[in-house]
Amino acid sequence: MTSTSCAVCRSAVSPTYSGPVRDGAFGRVIPATVTRCAECGVERLEDVQLSADYYTGDTYRKDLEESPDVAGYFERHDREQFERMNLLEAIPLRDAVVADIGCAGGSFLDSISGFARTTIAVDPAEAYHASLRARGHEVHGTLDAALAKWGAAVDAVFCFSVIEHVEDPVGLLSGIRALLRPGGIALVSTPNRDDILMRLGSEAYRAFFYRKVHRFYFDGASLSKAASAAGFSDTRLRFLHRFGHANFTTWLLHGRPGGRIDSPLGPLFDATWRATLEDRGLADYLYAYMRA
């Protein structure tokens, strides 16, 4: 059933896309509709319903053609932490109580555990829990369980690539705010709907960007409005582009991802390309710093 009101601001929504959306890895698609809110601009995937236990077992990772065990998670995601380090410079971590909501195998918490006093891992996938505990992280299966112990006591909350999956994005942000002590900060990330390829209207890329496992699609303005609806009064945006110019041209010329291939024009050209997209808000990933 297609939504009639926005999950963020309750305003009217209307269809903005109808066609193939990614079903797991590139090349697999299903038909679906995406609606957009006329007021806050958030988009929602319709026609696809995933049960709450979809993320608790192996199905989610297998749909993405990823190994569902901890070793497989590390192999795929450890390298992402190096990209995030420059995003942490404004967040005090020394002797802090830190929570990662939707931490999966916990690569990010591992990368900051030497700074933080307490690291709290929150994830529904029980396959990761034993390893997370063995590495010194306190583990909770749900945000509500973490709130019961740590409400209003956490210095920094991180939530990477989660808000697009949930049924109630404002509810997620409200729970994150409730975890934070007064003055604490949250860093939330999501794919940027205003990515340069979406802005240009590449149909092949739109069918790739919209995907079965993502319920919601945000740009900077709509994520800021969701943060405001959750009670955050101060939100600052930052953008990160992970791919070089050759990936962009591969999409335009061939309608498929080029991945992390280098430009024939060299690393300086690629660095300028990324920095320009980040400065203009057209990068592929969006980060929001939200202060309680």
Summary of the structure (lengths in Angstrom):
residues: 292
radius of gyration: 18.6
end to end distance: 35.4
largest distance: 53.4
contacts: 963
relative contact order: 0.14
helix: 36%
strand: 26%
